[in-house]
Amino acid sequence: FVVTGVLLIMFSLNLHMRIPQINWNLTDLVNTGLSAFLFFIASIVLAALNHRAGAEIAAVIFGFLATAAYAVNTFLAVQKWRVSVRQQSTNDYIRARTESRDVDSRPEIQRLDTFSYSTNVTVRKKSPTNLLSLNHWQLA
């Protein structure tokens, strides 16, 4: 309950944005899944051991309601986590593709581009004087 309260405050005040090193979607998923499991176990134990007192019956009912609430939140956290994993893999793919196209990070290509633009090269067809020669093009 305390961990859920702390996470609620952090998410409500957007404090989680200041610590990007932590995977907050996975943290929320683990917290809600573990809480749902523990509330379910506690509710079953209390239902098996209760003495038919009004407070114990109410505790069992509220325990199962809390289990249901945490289970729904776990389902939503799983969906959110899957979307974030897909987006991250797509972003990594896009970043890798754009970095591979980046000419500035490859100086050897930049030098070749500069060389080809700085020299005035024209190409003309050479007359086939030797039929065995494979080079029919000549740089002028």
C-alpha positions as CSV (number, residue, x, y, z in Angstrom):
1,F,0.0,0.0,0.0
2,V,2.8,2.4,0.9
3,V,4.7,1.7,-2.4
4,T,1.5,2.2,-4.4
5,G,1.0,5.6,-2.6
6,V,4.5,6.7,-3.3
7,L,4.2,5.7,-7.0
8,L,0.8,7.5,-7.2
9,I,2.4,10.7,-5.9
10,M,5.3,10.4,-8.2
11,F,3.1,9.8,-11.3
12,S,0.6,12.6,-10.3
13,L,3.3,15.2,-9.9
14,N,5.3,14.0,-12.9
15,L,8.4,13.4,-10.7
16,H,9.1,10.2,-12.6
17,M,10.1,12.3,-15.6
18,R,13.1,13.6,-13.7
19,I,14.5,10.0,-13.4
20,P,14.5,8.6,-16.9
21,Q,17.0,5.8,-16.0
22,I,14.2,3.8,-14.4
23,N,11.7,1.9,-16.5
24,W,8.5,3.3,-14.9
25,N,6.1,1.2,-16.9
26,L,7.8,-2.0,-15.8
27,T,8.0,-0.7,-12.2
28,D,4.2,0.0,-12.2
29,L,3.6,-3.5,-13.7
30,V,5.6,-5.3,-11.1
31,N,4.0,-3.3,-8.2
32,T,0.4,-3.8,-9.4
33,G,1.0,-7.5,-10.2
34,L,2.6,-8.3,-6.9
35,S,0.0,-6.3,-5.0
36,A,-2.8,-8.1,-6.7
37,F,-1.2,-11.5,-5.9
38,L,-0.6,-10.6,-2.2
39,F,-4.1,-9.1,-1.7
40,F,-5.6,-12.3,-3.2
41,I,-3.6,-14.6,-0.9
42,A,-4.4,-12.4,2.1
43,S,-8.1,-12.4,1.3
44,I,-8.2,-16.2,0.8
45,V,-6.4,-16.8,4.1
46,L,-8.7,-14.4,6.0
47,A,-11.8,-15.9,4.4
48,A,-10.6,-19.4,5.5
49,L,-9.8,-18.3,9.1
50,N,-12.5,-15.8,9.9
51,H,-14.9,-16.3,12.8
52,R,-17.9,-14.9,11.0
53,A,-17.5,-11.5,12.6
54,G,-18.8,-8.5,10.7
55,A,-15.4,-6.8,10.5
56,E,-13.7,-9.9,9.2
57,I,-16.4,-10.4,6.5
58,A,-16.0,-6.8,5.5
59,A,-12.2,-7.2,5.3
60,V,-12.6,-10.3,3.1
61,I,-15.0,-8.4,0.8
62,F,-12.7,-5.3,0.6
63,G,-9.7,-7.6,0.1
64,F,-11.2,-9.2,-2.9
65,L,-12.3,-5.8,-4.3
66,A,-8.7,-4.5,-3.9
67,T,-7.5,-7.7,-5.7
68,A,-9.9,-6.9,-8.5
69,A,-8.8,-3.3,-8.7
70,Y,-5.1,-4.3,-8.7
71,A,-5.8,-7.0,-11.3
72,V,-7.4,-4.5,-13.7
73,N,-4.5,-2.1,-13.1
74,T,-2.1,-5.0,-13.8
75,F,-3.8,-5.7,-17.1
76,L,-3.6,-2.1,-18.1
77,A,0.0,-1.9,-17.0
78,V,0.9,-4.9,-19.2
79,Q,-0.7,-3.2,-22.2
80,K,1.1,0.0,-21.6
81,W,4.4,-1.8,-21.1
82,R,4.0,-3.7,-24.4
83,V,3.3,-0.5,-26.2
84,S,6.4,1.2,-24.7
85,V,8.6,-1.8,-25.6
86,R,7.3,-1.7,-29.2
87,Q,7.8,2.1,-29.4
88,Q,11.3,1.8,-28.1
89,S,12.3,-1.0,-30.5
90,T,10.8,1.1,-33.4
91,N,12.7,4.2,-32.2
92,D,16.0,2.2,-32.0
93,Y,15.4,1.0,-35.5
94,I,14.7,4.5,-36.8
95,R,17.7,5.9,-35.0
96,A,19.9,3.2,-36.4
97,R,18.7,3.9,-39.9
98,T,19.1,7.6,-39.7
99,E,22.6,7.2,-38.1
100,S,23.7,4.9,-41.0
101,R,22.6,7.6,-43.5
102,D,24.4,10.4,-41.7
103,V,27.2,11.6,-43.9
104,D,28.8,13.9,-41.2
105,S,29.9,10.9,-39.1
106,R,31.7,9.3,-42.0
107,P,34.6,11.7,-43.1
108,E,35.8,9.3,-45.9
109,I,32.5,9.7,-47.8
110,Q,32.6,13.5,-47.2
111,R,36.1,13.6,-48.7
112,L,34.9,11.7,-51.8
113,D,32.0,14.0,-52.2
114,T,34.2,17.0,-52.0
115,F,36.6,15.5,-54.5
116,S,33.9,14.7,-57.0
117,Y,32.4,18.2,-56.8
118,S,35.8,20.1,-56.9
119,T,37.1,18.4,-60.1
120,N,35.6,19.0,-63.5
121,V,35.2,15.5,-64.9
122,T,33.6,14.7,-68.2
123,V,33.1,11.3,-69.7
124,R,33.2,10.4,-73.3
125,K,33.1,7.2,-75.2
126,K,36.4,5.9,-76.5
127,S,36.6,4.6,-80.0
128,P,37.0,0.8,-79.9
129,T,40.6,0.5,-81.2
130,N,41.2,-2.8,-79.5
131,L,38.2,-5.2,-79.4
132,L,39.8,-7.2,-76.6
133,S,39.9,-4.1,-74.4
134,L,37.1,-4.0,-71.8
135,N,37.7,-0.3,-71.1
136,H,35.6,1.6,-73.6
137,W,35.2,4.7,-71.5
138,Q,37.9,7.3,-71.0
139,L,38.0,10.2,-68.6
140,A,38.8,13.5,-70.2
